[in-house]
Amino acid sequence: MPLYESKAIVSVEGMIGRLRRFTPYIDLVAIEMIQSYGRSVGRSTFTTALVVGRLIQALYDKDYQGQIKLYSRPTIKGALGGCKTDTDVHQALKIRYGEARKGEKLEGVVRDIWSALALAVALEENPNMKTW
């Protein structure tokens, strides 16, 4: 069963289903965690915190034995060469893999997929991030 299915954004329920289905094959679950920057936050920030909790709970429900690691966005940006903005992150990924247009490796990479890809690339390029 392939772990990679598509570049599509999936619902929370869809992601939980995938985590449960693939739990036996996963050694590390890496999640970008929200971080306080001393500013007011809105509903979407709290929703994100709840989703992170649901994902972790789904793993525990399946007796997941691997590692669960939470990474802040500044850590991910630093690991990609000291990027300061999300635009810098997109540019760094485009330099590595090409444009996000038809026929290119990044075709279909949009919205939250940029963040997920950034975390995956940061972990691949910086193995020390996998251990604490």
DSSP file (Angstrom, degrees, kcal/mol; ACC not computed):
  #  RESIDUE AA STRUCTURE BP1 BP2  ACC     N-H-->O    O-->H-N    N-H-->O    O-->H-N    TCO  KAPPA ALPHA  PHI   PSI    X-CA   Y-CA   Z-CA
    1    1 A M              0   0    0      0, 0.0     2,-0.1     0, 0.0     3,-0.0   0.000 360.0 360.0 360.0 120.8    0.0    0.0    0.0
    2    2 A P        -     0   0    0      0, 0.0     0, 0.0     0, 0.0     0, 0.0  -0.443 360.0-151.4 -71.8 140.4    1.7    3.3   -1.0
    3    3 A L  S    S+     0   0    0     -2,-0.1     2,-0.6     1,-0.1    19,-0.1   0.795  84.4  69.3 -76.5 -28.8    2.0    5.9    1.6
    4    4 A Y        +     0   0    0      1,-0.2     3,-0.1     3,-0.0    -1,-0.1  -0.810  53.0 157.5 -94.0 122.3    1.9    8.7   -1.0
    5    5 A E        -     0   0    0     -2,-0.6     2,-0.3     1,-0.4    -1,-0.2   0.779  59.1 -40.1-111.4 -42.9   -1.5    9.0   -2.6
    6    6 A S        -     0   0    0      2,-0.1    -1,-0.4     0, 0.0     0, 0.0  -0.969  47.5-102.3-170.0 177.0   -1.8   12.5   -4.0
    7    7 A K  S    S+     0   0    0     -2,-0.3   103,-0.3    -3,-0.1     2,-0.1   0.127  76.5 127.3 -98.3  19.2   -0.9   16.2   -3.5
    8    8 A A        -     0   0    0      1,-0.1     2,-0.5   101,-0.1    -2,-0.1  -0.447  66.0-117.4 -79.7 148.3   -4.5   16.9   -2.5
    9    9 A I        -     0   0    0     -2,-0.1     2,-0.3     1,-0.0    -1,-0.1  -0.730  37.8-157.4 -79.3 129.3   -5.5   18.6    0.7
   10   10 A V        -     0   0    0     -2,-0.5     5,-0.0     1,-0.1    -1,-0.0  -0.721  17.3-102.5-109.8 160.1   -7.6   16.2    2.7
   11   11 A S     >  -     0   0    0     -2,-0.3     4,-2.4     1,-0.1     5,-0.2  -0.242  36.4-106.3 -70.1 165.5  -10.1   16.7    5.5
   12   12 A V  H  > S+     0   0    0      1,-0.2     4,-2.7     2,-0.2     5,-0.2   0.929 124.3  50.6 -59.1 -45.1   -9.2   16.2    9.1
   13   13 A E  H  > S+     0   0    0      1,-0.2     4,-2.4     2,-0.2    -1,-0.2   0.897 109.4  51.4 -60.9 -39.9  -11.2   13.0    9.1
   14   14 A G  H  > S+     0   0    0      2,-0.2     4,-2.1     1,-0.2    -1,-0.2   0.898 110.8  47.8 -63.3 -40.7   -9.4   11.9    5.9
   15   15 A M  H  X S+     0   0    0     -4,-2.4     4,-2.7     2,-0.2    -2,-0.2   0.902 110.7  50.9 -67.7 -41.1   -6.0   12.5    7.6
   16   16 A I  H  X S+     0   0    0     -4,-2.7     4,-2.5     1,-0.2    -2,-0.2   0.915 109.8  51.2 -61.6 -42.2   -7.1   10.7   10.7
   17   17 A G  H  X S+     0   0    0     -4,-2.4     4,-2.3    -5,-0.2    -2,-0.2   0.909 110.8  47.9 -60.9 -42.8   -8.2    7.7    8.6
   18   18 A R  H  X S+     0   0    0     -4,-2.1     4,-2.6     2,-0.2    -2,-0.2   0.922 110.7  51.0 -65.2 -43.5   -4.8    7.7    6.8
   19   19 A L  H  X S+     0   0    0     -4,-2.7     4,-1.1     1,-0.2    -2,-0.2   0.930 112.6  46.3 -59.2 -44.6   -2.9    7.9   10.0
   20   20 A R  H  < S+     0   0    0     -4,-2.5     3,-0.3     1,-0.2    -1,-0.2   0.897 114.3  48.0 -64.4 -39.9   -4.8    5.0   11.4
   21   21 A R  H  < S+     0   0    0     -4,-2.3    -1,-0.2     1,-0.2    -2,-0.2   0.875 119.9  36.7 -69.1 -37.6   -4.4    2.9    8.2
   22   22 A F  H >X S+     0   0    0     -4,-2.6     3,-2.5     1,-0.2     4,-0.6   0.435  81.6 110.3 -97.9   0.4   -0.7    3.5    7.9
   23   23 A T  G >< S+     0   0    0     -4,-1.1     3,-1.3     1,-0.3    42,-0.2   0.834  75.3  56.0 -46.4 -43.7    0.2    3.4   11.7
   24   24 A P  G 34 S+     0   0    0      0, 0.0    -1,-0.3     0, 0.0    -2,-0.1   0.731 111.1  45.2 -64.5 -17.9    2.1    0.1   11.4
   25   25 A Y  G <4 S+     0   0    0     -3,-2.5     2,-0.5    -4,-0.1    -2,-0.2   0.415  94.2  91.7-104.2   0.4    4.4    1.6    8.6
   26   26 A I    <<  +     0   0    0     -3,-1.3    40,-0.2    -4,-0.6    39,-0.2  -0.852  38.3 173.7-107.7 127.9    5.2    4.9   10.2
   27   27 A D  S    S+     0   0    0     -2,-0.5    40,-2.7     1,-0.3     2,-0.4   0.739  74.9  25.5 -96.1 -30.0    8.3    5.5   12.4
   28   28 A L  E     -a   67   0A   0     38,-0.2     2,-0.6     2,-0.0    -1,-0.3  -0.994  57.5-163.7-141.3 129.4    7.9    9.3   12.8
   29   29 A V  E     -a   68   0A   0     38,-2.8    40,-2.8    -2,-0.4     2,-0.5  -0.968  16.0-166.5-110.5 117.7    5.0   11.6   12.7
   30   30 A A  E     -a   69   0A   0     -2,-0.6     2,-0.4    38,-0.2    40,-0.2  -0.909   6.8-176.6-108.6 128.5    6.1   15.2   12.3
   31   31 A I  E     -a   70   0A   0     38,-2.6    40,-2.9    -2,-0.5     2,-0.6  -0.982  28.0-128.7-128.5 132.9    3.6   18.0   12.8
   32   32 A E  E     -a   71   0A   0     -2,-0.4     2,-0.3    38,-0.2    40,-0.2  -0.725  35.6-155.8 -77.2 120.6    4.0   21.7   12.5
   33   33 A M        -     0   0    0     38,-2.7    40,-0.5    -2,-0.6    16,-0.1  -0.719  16.3-108.7-101.6 147.4    2.7   23.1   15.8
   34   34 A I        -     0   0    0     -2,-0.3     2,-0.4    11,-0.1    -1,-0.1  -0.346  35.2-160.7 -68.0 155.6    1.3   26.5   16.4
   35   35 A Q        -     0   0    0     -2,-0.0     2,-0.4    37,-0.0    -1,-0.0  -0.993  20.3-111.8-141.2 145.2    3.4   28.9   18.4
   36   36 A S        +     0   0    0     -2,-0.4     5,-0.0     1,-0.1     0, 0.0  -0.626  26.6 177.7 -79.3 130.8    2.7   32.0   20.4
   37   37 A Y        -     0   0    0     -2,-0.4    -1,-0.1     2,-0.2     3,-0.1   0.137  58.8 -99.9-114.5  16.0    4.2   35.1   18.9
   38   38 A G  S    S+     0   0    0      1,-0.3     2,-0.3     0, 0.0    -2,-0.1   0.648  88.4 114.7  76.6  15.0    2.6   37.4   21.5
   39   39 A R  S    S-     0   0    0      1,-0.1    -1,-0.3     0, 0.0    -2,-0.2  -0.748  75.4 -90.2-113.6 162.6   -0.2   38.5   19.3
   40   40 A S        -     0   0    0     -2,-0.3     2,-0.3    -3,-0.1    -1,-0.1  -0.417  44.6-154.9 -65.8 145.4   -3.9   38.0   19.4
   41   41 A V        -     0   0    0     -2,-0.1     2,-0.1     2,-0.0    -1,-0.0  -0.867   0.4-141.1-123.4 159.4   -5.1   34.9   17.7
   42   42 A G    >>  -     0   0    0     -2,-0.3     4,-1.3     1,-0.0     3,-0.8  -0.363  40.4 -77.5-108.5-171.3   -8.4   34.0   16.1
   43   43 A R  H 3> S+     0   0    0      1,-0.2     4,-2.6     2,-0.2     5,-0.2   0.842 122.2  62.1 -57.3 -39.2  -10.6   30.9   15.8
   44   44 A S  H 3> S+     0   0    0      1,-0.2     4,-2.2     2,-0.2    -1,-0.2   0.850 100.9  53.8 -62.3 -33.1   -8.4   29.3   13.2
   45   45 A T  H <> S+     0   0    0     -3,-0.8     4,-1.9     2,-0.2    -1,-0.2   0.922 111.3  44.4 -65.8 -43.6   -5.5   29.1   15.6
   46   46 A F  H  X S+     0   0    0     -4,-1.3     4,-2.1     2,-0.2    -2,-0.2   0.868 111.4  54.1 -69.5 -35.3   -7.5   27.3   18.2
   47   47 A T  H  X S+     0   0    0     -4,-2.6     4,-2.4     2,-0.2    -2,-0.2   0.907 106.9  52.0 -62.5 -41.4   -9.0   25.0   15.5
   48   48 A T  H  X S+     0   0    0     -4,-2.2     4,-2.6     1,-0.2    -2,-0.2   0.917 107.6  51.6 -61.1 -43.5   -5.5   24.1   14.5
   49   49 A A  H  X S+     0   0    0     -4,-1.9     4,-2.0     1,-0.2    -1,-0.2   0.902 110.6  48.9 -60.6 -41.1   -4.6   23.3   18.1
   50   50 A L  H  X S+     0   0    0     -4,-2.1     4,-2.4     2,-0.2    -1,-0.2   0.901 110.1  51.0 -64.7 -40.8   -7.6   21.0   18.3
   51   51 A V  H  X S+     0   0    0     -4,-2.4     4,-2.6     2,-0.2    -2,-0.2   0.920 107.9  51.9 -64.2 -43.9   -6.7   19.3   15.0
   52   52 A V  H  X S+     0   0    0     -4,-2.6     4,-2.3     1,-0.2    -1,-0.2   0.929 110.8  49.3 -57.5 -44.8   -3.2   18.6   16.2
   53   53 A G  H  X S+     0   0    0     -4,-2.0     4,-2.6     1,-0.2    -2,-0.2   0.897 109.8  50.8 -60.7 -41.6   -4.6   17.1   19.3
   54   54 A R  H  X S+     0   0    0     -4,-2.4     4,-2.3     2,-0.2    -1,-0.2   0.893 109.7  50.3 -64.5 -39.7   -7.0   14.9   17.3
   55   55 A L  H  X S+     0   0    0     -4,-2.6     4,-1.5     2,-0.2    -2,-0.2   0.933 112.7  45.8 -64.1 -45.3   -4.2   13.7   15.1
   56   56 A I  H  X S+     0   0    0     -4,-2.3     4,-2.3     1,-0.2    -2,-0.2   0.913 112.3  51.2 -64.5 -42.1   -2.1   12.7   18.1
   57   57 A Q  H  X S+     0   0    0     -4,-2.6     4,-2.6     1,-0.2    -1,-0.2   0.884 105.2  56.8 -62.0 -38.5   -5.1   11.1   19.8
   58   58 A A  H  X S+     0   0    0     -4,-2.3     4,-0.8     1,-0.2    -1,-0.2   0.880 108.2  48.0 -60.7 -37.5   -5.8    9.0   16.7
   59   59 A L  H ><>S+     0   0    0     -4,-1.5     5,-2.1     2,-0.2     3,-0.8   0.933 111.4  48.6 -68.4 -45.8   -2.2    7.7   16.8
   60   60 A Y  H ><5S+     0   0    0     -4,-2.3     3,-1.9     1,-0.2    -2,-0.2   0.869 105.1  59.8 -61.9 -36.0   -2.5    6.8   20.5
   61   61 A D  H 3<5S+     0   0    0     -4,-2.6    -1,-0.2     1,-0.3    -2,-0.2   0.789 106.4  47.7 -62.3 -27.0   -5.8    5.1   19.9
   62   62 A K  T <<5S-     0   0    0     -4,-0.8    -1,-0.3    -3,-0.8    -2,-0.2   0.194 118.7-112.3 -97.9  15.2   -4.0    2.7   17.5
   63   63 A D  T < 5 -     0   0    0     -3,-1.9    -3,-0.2     1,-0.2    -2,-0.1   0.891  43.3-163.1  54.9  43.4   -1.2    2.1   20.0
   64   64 A Y      < -     0   0    0     -5,-2.1    -1,-0.2     1,-0.1   -37,-0.1  -0.362  14.6-171.5 -59.1 130.2    1.3    3.9   17.9
   65   65 A Q        +     0   0    0    -42,-0.2    -1,-0.1   -39,-0.2   -38,-0.1   0.451  54.1  88.9-105.4  -4.5    4.8    3.0   18.9
   66   66 A G  S    S-     0   0    0    -40,-0.2     2,-0.3   -43,-0.1   -38,-0.2  -0.008  85.2 -77.5 -82.4-168.7    6.8    5.5   16.8
   67   67 A Q  E     -a   28   0A   0    -40,-2.7   -38,-2.8    63,-0.0     2,-0.5  -0.697  29.8-159.2 -94.5 144.1    7.8    9.1   17.6
   68   68 A I  E     -a   29   0A   0     -2,-0.3     2,-0.4   -40,-0.2   -38,-0.2  -0.991  18.0-177.9-119.1 121.0    5.5   12.1   17.4
   69   69 A K  E     -a   30   0A   0    -40,-2.8   -38,-2.6    -2,-0.5     2,-0.4  -0.964  15.9-151.2-125.7 138.5    7.4   15.4   17.1
   70   70 A L  E     -a   31   0A   0     -2,-0.4     2,-0.4   -40,-0.2   -38,-0.2  -0.908  14.0-167.7-108.6 132.9    6.1   18.9   16.9
   71   71 A Y  E     -a   32   0A   0    -40,-2.9   -38,-2.7    -2,-0.4     2,-0.2  -0.953  15.0-133.9-123.6 138.3    8.0   21.6   15.0
   72   72 A S     >  -     0   0    0     -2,-0.4     4,-1.9   -40,-0.2     3,-0.3  -0.552  25.9-116.4 -84.5 155.6    7.6   25.3   15.1
   73   73 A R  H  > S+     0   0    0    -40,-0.5     4,-2.9     1,-0.2     5,-0.2   0.899 115.0  55.6 -59.9 -42.4    7.5   27.3   11.8
   74   74 A P  H  > S+     0   0    0      0, 0.0     4,-2.3     0, 0.0    -1,-0.2   0.878 106.8  51.5 -59.8 -34.8   10.6   29.2   12.7
   75   75 A T  H  > S+     0   0    0     -3,-0.3     4,-1.9     2,-0.2    -2,-0.2   0.919 111.8  46.3 -64.6 -43.3   12.5   25.9   13.2
   76   76 A I  H  X S+     0   0    0     -4,-1.9     4,-1.0     2,-0.2    -1,-0.2   0.931 112.5  49.4 -65.5 -46.3   11.3   24.7    9.8
   77   77 A K  H ><>S+     0   0    0     -4,-2.9     6,-1.9     1,-0.2     5,-0.8   0.907 110.7  50.7 -60.6 -42.1   12.3   28.0    8.1
   78   78 A G  H >X5S+     0   0    0     -4,-2.3     3,-1.4     4,-0.3     4,-0.9   0.886 106.5  54.5 -62.3 -39.1   15.7   27.9    9.7
   79   79 A A  H 3<5S+     0   0    0     -4,-1.9    -1,-0.2     1,-0.3    -2,-0.2   0.699 102.0  59.6 -69.5 -18.9   16.3   24.4    8.5
   80   80 A L  T <<5S-     0   0    0     -4,-1.0    -1,-0.3    -3,-0.6    -2,-0.2   0.166 139.4 -70.2 -94.9  17.9   15.5   25.4    4.9
   81   81 A G  T <45S-     0   0    0     -3,-1.4    -3,-0.2     2,-0.1    -2,-0.2   0.718  85.3 -59.7 104.9  24.6   18.3   27.9    4.9
   82   82 A G  S  <<S-     0   0    0     -4,-0.9    -4,-0.3    -5,-0.8    -5,-0.1   0.824  71.7-176.8  76.9  30.7   17.2   30.7    7.2
   83   83 A C        -     0   0    0     -6,-1.9    -1,-0.2    -7,-0.2    -3,-0.1  -0.338  12.2-166.8 -59.6 141.5   14.0   31.6    5.3
   84   84 A K        +     0   0    0      1,-0.1     2,-0.3    -7,-0.1    -1,-0.1   0.752  64.8  30.0-102.3 -31.1   12.2   34.5    7.0
   85   85 A T  S  > S-     0   0    0     -8,-0.1     4,-1.7     1,-0.1     5,-0.1  -0.784  81.3-109.1-125.6 167.0    8.8   34.5    5.3
   86   86 A D  H  > S+     0   0    0     -2,-0.3     4,-2.6     1,-0.2     5,-0.2   0.854 120.7  58.0 -63.3 -33.7    6.5   31.9    3.8
   87   87 A T  H  > S+     0   0    0      1,-0.2     4,-2.4     2,-0.2    -1,-0.2   0.901 104.0  51.6 -62.2 -40.4    7.4   33.4    0.4
   88   88 A D  H  > S+     0   0    0      2,-0.2     4,-2.7     1,-0.2    -1,-0.2   0.894 108.9  51.3 -61.2 -40.0   11.0   32.6    1.1
   89   89 A V  H  X S+     0   0    0     -4,-1.7     4,-2.4     2,-0.2    -2,-0.2   0.939 109.9  48.5 -63.2 -47.2   10.0   29.0    1.9
   90   90 A H  H  X S+     0   0    0     -4,-2.6     4,-2.4     1,-0.2    -2,-0.2   0.922 112.9  48.7 -58.1 -44.2    8.1   28.7   -1.4
   91   91 A Q  H  X S+     0   0    0     -4,-2.4     4,-2.3     1,-0.2    -1,-0.2   0.906 109.5  51.7 -64.3 -42.3   11.1   30.1   -3.3
   92   92 A A  H  X S+     0   0    0     -4,-2.7     4,-1.5     1,-0.2    -1,-0.2   0.899 112.0  46.7 -61.7 -40.4   13.5   27.7   -1.5
   93   93 A L  H  X S+     0   0    0     -4,-2.4     4,-2.7     2,-0.2     5,-0.3   0.877 110.7  52.2 -69.9 -37.2   11.3   24.8   -2.4
   94   94 A K  H  X S+     0   0    0     -4,-2.4     4,-2.6     2,-0.2    -2,-0.2   0.872 106.7  53.7 -66.2 -36.2   11.0   26.0   -6.0
   95   95 A I  H  < S+     0   0    0     -4,-2.3    -1,-0.2     1,-0.2    -2,-0.2   0.898 115.3  41.0 -63.0 -39.4   14.8   26.2   -6.3
   96   96 A R  H  < S+     0   0    0     -4,-1.5    -2,-0.2    -5,-0.2    -1,-0.2   0.883 134.5  15.1 -74.5 -39.3   15.1   22.6   -5.1
   97   97 A Y  H  < S-     0   0    0     -4,-2.7     8,-0.6     1,-0.3     9,-0.3   0.447 102.6-110.8-123.7  -2.1   12.2   21.1   -7.1
   98   98 A G     <  -     0   0    0     -4,-2.6    -1,-0.3    -5,-0.3    -2,-0.1  -0.461  55.3 -29.9  99.0-174.5   11.1   23.5   -9.8
   99   99 A E        -     0   0    0     -2,-0.1     7,-1.0     1,-0.1     2,-0.7  -0.274  51.2-118.6 -79.1 164.4    7.9   25.5  -10.3
  100  100 A A  S    S+     0   0    0      6,-0.1     8,-0.3     5,-0.1     2,-0.3  -0.432  76.8 106.6 -98.6  56.6    4.4   24.7   -9.1
  101  101 A R  S >  S-     0   0    0     -2,-0.7     3,-2.4     6,-0.1     6,-0.3  -0.838  80.9 -56.3-131.4 170.8    2.9   24.5  -12.5
  102  102 A K  T 3  S+     0   0    0     -2,-0.3     3,-0.1     1,-0.3    -1,-0.1  -0.117 122.0  14.0 -51.6 130.9    1.6   21.8  -14.9
  103  103 A G  T 3  S+     0   0    0      1,-0.3    -1,-0.3     2,-0.1     2,-0.2   0.301 103.4 108.5  87.9  -8.9    4.2   19.2  -15.7
  104  104 A E  S X  S-     0   0    0     -3,-2.4     3,-1.7     1,-0.1    -1,-0.3  -0.584  82.2-109.6 -98.1 162.8    6.6   20.2  -12.9
  105  105 A K  T 3  S+     0   0    0     -8,-0.6    -7,-0.1     1,-0.3    -5,-0.1   0.835 118.1  50.7 -59.5 -34.2    7.3   18.3   -9.7
  106  106 A L  T >  S+     0   0    0     -7,-1.0     3,-2.4    -9,-0.3    -1,-0.3   0.294  76.8 138.4 -90.9  11.2    5.5   20.8   -7.6
  107  107 A E  T <  S+     0   0    0     -3,-1.7    -6,-0.1    -6,-0.3     3,-0.1  -0.346  73.6  19.8 -55.8 131.2    2.4   20.8   -9.7
  108  108 A G  T 3  S+     0   0    0     -8,-0.3     2,-0.8     1,-0.3    -1,-0.3   0.374  85.2 136.6  88.9  -4.2   -0.7   20.8   -7.4
  109  109 A V    <   +     0   0    0     -3,-2.4     2,-0.3     4,-0.1    -1,-0.3  -0.686  29.1 146.1 -79.7 114.0    1.3   22.2   -4.4
  110  110 A V    >>  -     0   0    0     -2,-0.8     3,-2.3  -103,-0.3     4,-0.5  -0.900  49.3 -20.6-141.4 166.2   -1.0   24.8   -2.9
  111  111 A R  H >> S+     0   0    0     -2,-0.3     3,-1.4     1,-0.3     4,-0.6   0.085 129.4   8.3  36.3-119.7   -2.0   26.3    0.4
  112  112 A D  H 3> S+     0   0    0      1,-0.3     4,-2.0     2,-0.2    -1,-0.3   0.676 117.7  74.2 -66.7 -18.6   -1.2   24.0    3.4
  113  113 A I  H <> S+     0   0    0     -3,-2.3     4,-2.8     1,-0.2    -1,-0.3   0.840  89.3  60.4 -65.8 -30.9    0.7   21.6    1.2
  114  114 A W  H <X S+     0   0    0     -3,-1.4     4,-2.6    -4,-0.5    -1,-0.2   0.932 106.6  46.1 -58.5 -45.2    3.6   24.1    1.0
  115  115 A S  H  X S+     0   0    0     -4,-0.6     4,-2.2     2,-0.2    -2,-0.2   0.908 113.1  48.5 -65.6 -42.4    3.9   23.9    4.8
  116  116 A A  H  X S+     0   0    0     -4,-2.0     4,-2.3     2,-0.2    -1,-0.2   0.916 113.5  47.3 -64.0 -42.9    3.8   20.1    4.8
  117  117 A L  H  X S+     0   0    0     -4,-2.8     4,-2.9     2,-0.2     5,-0.3   0.905 109.2  54.5 -65.0 -41.7    6.4   19.9    2.1
  118  118 A A  H  X S+     0   0    0     -4,-2.6     4,-2.6    -5,-0.2    -2,-0.2   0.917 110.0  46.7 -58.8 -44.0    8.6   22.4    3.9
  119  119 A L  H  X S+     0   0    0     -4,-2.2     4,-2.3     2,-0.2    -1,-0.2   0.923 112.7  49.3 -64.7 -44.1    8.5   20.2    7.0
  120  120 A A  H  X S+     0   0    0     -4,-2.3     4,-2.2     1,-0.2    -2,-0.2   0.919 114.0  45.2 -62.1 -44.1    9.2   17.1    5.0
  121  121 A V  H  X S+     0   0    0     -4,-2.9     4,-2.8     2,-0.2     5,-0.2   0.909 110.9  53.5 -66.8 -42.2   12.2   18.7    3.2
  122  122 A A  H  X S+     0   0    0     -4,-2.6     4,-1.4    -5,-0.3     7,-0.2   0.916 112.0  45.5 -58.7 -43.2   13.6   20.2    6.4
  123  123 A L  H  < S+     0   0    0     -4,-2.3    -1,-0.2     2,-0.2    -2,-0.2   0.892 113.5  49.3 -67.7 -39.5   13.5   16.7    8.0
  124  124 A E  H  < S+     0   0    0     -4,-2.2    -2,-0.2     1,-0.2    -1,-0.2   0.904 117.0  40.6 -66.5 -40.8   15.1   15.0    5.0
  125  125 A E  H  < S+     0   0    0     -4,-2.8    -1,-0.2     1,-0.2    -2,-0.2   0.672 121.5  42.5 -82.9 -16.9   17.9   17.6    4.7
  126  126 A N    ><  +     0   0    0     -4,-1.4     3,-2.7    -5,-0.2     4,-0.3  -0.669  61.9 176.5-131.2  76.4   18.5   17.9    8.5
  127  127 A P  G >  S+     0   0    0      0, 0.0     3,-1.7     0, 0.0     4,-0.3   0.757  76.6  71.0 -55.2 -25.8   18.4   14.4   10.0
  128  128 A N  G >  S+     0   0    0      1,-0.3     3,-0.9     2,-0.2    -5,-0.1   0.729  85.5  68.3 -64.6 -19.6   19.3   15.9   13.4
  129  129 A M  G <  S+     0   0    0     -3,-2.7    -1,-0.3     1,-0.2    -6,-0.1   0.713  88.9  65.3 -69.5 -19.4   15.8   17.3   13.5
  130  130 A K  G <  S+     0   0    0     -3,-1.7     2,-0.4    -4,-0.3    -1,-0.2   0.665 102.4  51.7 -78.5 -16.3   14.4   13.8   13.9
  131  131 A T    <         0   0    0     -3,-0.9   -62,-0.0    -4,-0.3     0, 0.0  -0.916 360.0 360.0-122.0 149.3   16.1   13.3   17.2
  132  132 A W              0   0    0     -2,-0.4    -1,-0.1     0, 0.0    -3,-0.1   0.358 360.0 360.0-118.9 360.0   15.9   15.6   20.3
